[in-house]
Amino acid sequence: MKKYKPNWTKTELQVYILLLCANADKKETKEELEMIQAKVSKETFDKMYKKFHRHSEKKRLNKVDLSVNNHEYTEMELAAFRREMYTLFFSDCNFSMLEKRLDWTLDNILY
């Protein structure tokens, strides 16, 4: 079976990954979603939010893994993106085990 490789822009991929971060503890807060929405257009956010909620956790990680390779990220871009991820993780002043697990997984995918 052939895997579908998403053709997302860097911005769409980043929104999707940030949604993963917001959902890591299975609770997307209004604050987390507003933080993500502030970074992109409403259309981009809505498009990726719908896609995100159609997928299982396993499928989400597979899509990210397949999509990351479509783009060449510089070290500076990755560092800035990691800061955005940590801002979401720590928005509730708690870095749960589920968030740590996702952080480790994304670290392996991104680098």
URGIUR-V401556 format. One line per field, one symbol per residue. phi: phi as a letter, one per 30 degrees, with the letter a starting at -180 (. if undefined). A space follows every 50 residues. Layout:
BEGIN
phi->???
END
This chain:
BEGIN
phi->.dddceccdedddddddddeddcecibddeddddddddcbddddddeddd deddcddddeddddeddeddbccdddddddddddddddecdcibcddddd ddedddedddc
END
